[in-house]
Amino acid sequence: MYIAMNRFKVGKDTAKDFEKLWNERESYLHELEGFEGFHLLRGPEHEDYILYASHTVWRSYEDFEGWTKSEQFRKAHSRAGGSEIRPLYLGHPEFEGFLAVQEVTHDGTKRQLVAETADE
């Protein structure tokens, strides 16, 4: 499993517009092999911004990489730098990618997902 996240610092006065934009956009994620789920997360509120994260779950890193090279990715991000979007957040989004190492399910079952650590 691979989790791709982007963190956004969104001005308090533009948070509703930011959420509306995400709710109304077409992502095309469901068209890609290996896509498992997406969440837009609202995090802590700070003095001048609210932290948001987009959280996408993929079956594998290779599936995520396929998304980044796809026509669906280009269509979904065609407005990403546009004038109606850019003023909604402060600075640039911060990307973070995570390879799942362990999973614990609702019934308490534990699974090691990656056999090696990055240091091995």
C-alpha angles and dihedrals in degrees: 000000000000125000120201118195135181119193120209129192102213123193111246091235092055100041095102091050091048092053092045091052092053093045092053100042124097111232102183087208093130090063093065129090112247098021109140107168151329134215133180105211128200111210138179122337115233132189095275105012148027118233116232130180131196108214121195124181120208131184089235143355088253090058090051091048089051089055092053090054097044133106087237090060091052092049094046092050099038091107097037096111096035125130094250093054108036098064090056096075137039119242122338126321111261114229121212125177124195132192110211112243101175137016129199114190130209090265093054097257112149125207130183104221101184120043097202134044123225090256096058 
